[in-house]
Amino acid sequence: MTAAVALAQAPLVERPVAELVEEAVAFHGHLCPGQVLGVRMAVTGCREVGIPLPRQAGKGLVVFVEIDRCATDAIQALTGVSLGKRTLKHLDYGKMAATFVNVPRGAAVRVSARDDARVRALAYAPGEADARRAQIVAYRLMPETALLSIEPVVVNPGWLDRRRGRVFCEECGEGINYQRELTAGGRILCRPCGGQGYYSAHPSDRR
């Protein structure tokens, strides 16, 4: 049996949220609402695509995260995905959302935090005056439908492609891996040269 088939057939074993939060906090370094929310997102996403938690690192699961916040660490801690293994994809959309993909099965689901979850949290921690602490308590208890939105999705072509193609930017000359180049005016460009960069050259450092 291949590793991919074993993953696809692995039984789901549910563990208490409190235990999973402890594992996430050990990885992240402190307890916060984002850790609990990330745990709930990971539990929901992996359940929906048929993957047990927690799990060891492997390439059968790919997770796209849309924000660089505490919840992302919780997801990484429990699922074993990572940037270095190309199983964790960070897309800076500024949204508390993540898409979980069971590659062997071809199943994908996007899990996002409901916008009104913070307000609803107060009802699940009535004795807690501090909003942050109320969220830590409530996010463990809230019904999934009150906390999260779940949407089956299809990942667009190219995002799961692991081919090692390499081309060179016709503007700066740097190599571009994994089909992340742009084409503009018939020229192959890297994303910074194509206007999608996060940096620009410093005027005092021309080398």
N, C-alpha and C positions, 0 to 999 in steps of 0.2 A: 504494500500500500504506500503510495506516495505521500509526502508531507501535505500536499494540497488536498488530497482526498481525505486524509486523516483530519485535517482542520474542518473540512466541510461536513464530516460525519461526527465531530466531537459533540458529546452530550453537553447540554447547558446545565450548569450548576449554579444556582443562585446563592449568594452569600449576603449576610446583613450589610446594609449600607454603612453602618458604623464601622465595620471591619475594613471596608473598602476605603472609607474616608481616612482611617488611620494609615493605610498604605500610601495614599496620595499625599498626606501631610508629611510623612517621612521623606518622601521624594522632594516635595516643594519647600519644606522648611517651616511652615506655620499654617495654622488653621484660619480660614477666611471663607466668606460666602462663595467665592469663586471655586474653591476646592470642592465644596459640597455640590455645587451646581455641576462642575465638571464630572464628578463621580456619577451623578444622576444621568447626565448626558451619555457617558460611556456605557452605563448599564443598559439604558434604553437603546442606544444605537447598536451595540453588539448583540443584544437580544433580537432586535428586529432583523438583523442579517445572519443570525444563527451562529454566533461566536461566543464561547464562554469567557467569563472574567473571573479573576485576573488571568492573564496569559503571558507566556514568555514571548520574547521577540521572534518575529517570523514575517515572511513576506506575503502571507495569505490575506492579511488585513492591511488596508490603506485608509488613512484618515486625513481628510481635508479640514483644517481648522481655519476659521475666518477672523480670528482675533488673537493678539498676543497678550493674553491675560492669564490669570491664575488657573482658570478652568482648563487651559491647554495643558498645563503640567499634570493635572489630575488625569486627563485623558491619556497622556503619554505614560504615566506611571502604571496605570492599570492595563493598558493594551499592549505595551511593549513597542509601540511604533516609535520611530525616530527619524530626524532629518537625514542623518548619515546613512541610514539604510534605505532612504527614499520611500519610506512607508508613511511618514508624516509630512503633509504638504501644508505650508502656511500661506494663506492668501489674505492679504491685509485689507479686508473689507470693513473692519470695524464692527462686525456683527457677532453676537454671542451665539455662534452656530458651528456645527461640525457635521461633516458627511462621512459616514462609515461605509466602507466598501469591502464586502467579502469577495475577493477576486476569484477564487475557484468557482463560486456559485454565480457570480455576476450580479449579485444583489447589492443595492446601495440605498441608504436612507439618510436624509438630512434632518438633524435634530437641532432645534433652536429654542432659546429661552423665550418664554412669552413676555411681551412688553409689560404686562400688568402683574408679573410675578412678584415684584418688590412690594407692591401695594397689598397684594393678597397675602403676603408673608405675615403681615401684622396680625391677621386673624388666627394664624397657627402658632403664635407665640404671644398670647395676650398679656402675660405678666412681664414681658421684656420691653423696657422703655427705649433701649438703644436699638436703632434700626439695623445696624450691622449685626449685632448679636441675634436679633430677631430673625434675620435672614439665615444665619447659621443654623438656628434651631428649626426654622420652618422648612428650609429646602430639603431637610432629611425626611420630613413628614408629609409634605404636600402631595396630593394625588398627582400622578404623572400628567394627567390632562390639564391640571391647573398650572403646572410648572413649565411644561415643554410642548412644543409643536413638533409633530412627526410627519415627514413628507417623503414617500418613496421617490427616488430620482434616478436618472440615467446620467452617468458621468460622460461628458463630451469627449469625442475622439482625441487622442493625443495625451491626455492627462495621466493615463495609466501606462503609457508606452515607456518601456525601459530600454529601448535601443540606445546604443552609445554613439549615435551620429555626432559628428563634430564639423562645424563650418567656421568661417572667419568673417568677422565684421568688416565690411568694405570701407568703413569710416575710421575706426580706431585700430583695426587689425587684430583685436583680441579674439581668442577662440570662444565658441559658443557651443555648449553641450546640450544633448537631450531635446532637440527640436524647439529651443526657446528663442530662436531668432525671429526677426520681423522681416518683411519684404516691403519696401517702399520705393516707388519710382524705379522698379526693376533692380534695386540693390538689396543685398542682404545686410541687415543691420542688427546689432545687439539692441536690447531694450533701452539702455541709456542713450545711445546715439539716435534711437528712434523716438525720443521724447518721453520715454517712460522710466527715466532714471530717478534714483533717490539722491544723487549727488551731482555736483558740478565741479569743474576744475577750480582750484584755488588760484587767484590771480598772482599771488606772490611765489608760487611753487611751480614754475614751468621747467620741466626737465627733458 
